[in-house]
Amino acid sequence: MKSFFLFALAYVLAAPSALAEWREGTRLPTAVPHAVAAEMDGKLYVMSGKVGQGLRSFFEQYDLQNDGWRPLTPLPVNISQYAIAAGTGRVFVTGGRENNTARLSSGLWIYAPDTAVWLELGSLPSPRADHVSYFDGTRLFIFGGIGRDAAIVQSFNPSTSQWSNWKNRMPVPVSAAAFARLGDEVVFAGGINERGRPVNTVQAFHLKKGTWRQLPALPLAVSGGALAVIEGALHFAGGFSPAKSQVLESHNKLVGQRWQRQGALPGGGRHRMAYFSSDDRFVLIGGAIGGGFYALFTASDRVSIFTP
């Protein structure tokens, strides 16, 4: 009897919590097949250069506490596949691809919510798109993407307007990677490598030391997923898998050295969505439910919120 009790207890502790669940938030004002987001002061700044109907730009503020949307001043250039970061009262947009010519952009833009004005700060050291940006409070970092310097980690100091190159390159340079802050590290999961193939690599950059380390690989090679840190653990959701020729609906959590399935996303698979995480929630916004050519025509307006 005692052995049965211990077995049952171990099973309950190993299983996903019965209280963990996904719920729906207030839907986007318009469906977007490819979106990015950055959080500041309890507000999520959500942008898309590719909207399912009409290819017009989208920039709105989502109130995480009150679950509501508010339109903002659109970015004054016609680009997509840029990166967004925010902090200390500013929203930064870097790089991208020009929608009319498909050329890579080296633009560096700043938005001040208190004045609702966009300003161009200058340019990146070289053009890049489909990359990741992160603001640590004093420096704006850019990682990966498509472009000549995709393997080089670069940071921008807004106080001096100076760029710096970091010594240690990204071990596996990727575009369309998911990322999240974990302690003093920024973790990147999946993405598309320089040969145009998806990877299952999970790699972490230490913001203070400038070093890299490898974490346990994802179950599948995937791009365009979402990464979160919830109660200290990494969670990965959605993405597109060419090997399976499908958009994934899986939600996995890193437990020890293995990723464990937590269930399925509500409403089916999504990729290229905007996302946000805090210690007690994981928010997915928009994205596409179709892969490849069909992504543009299968945009989602859903807001899905996971609470552990």
Secondary structure by P-SEA (a helix, b strand, c coil): caaaaaaaaaaaaaccccccccccccccccccccccccccccbbbbbbccccccbbbbbbbbcccccccccccccccccccccccccccbbbbcbbbccccccccbbbbbbbccccbbbbccccccccccbbbbbcccbbbbcccccccccbbbbbcccccbbbbbccccccccccccccccccbbbbcbbbccccccccbbbbbccccccccccccccccccbbbbbbcccbbbbcbbbbccccccccbbbbbcccbbbbcccccccccccccccccccbbbbcbbbcccccccccccccbbbbbcc
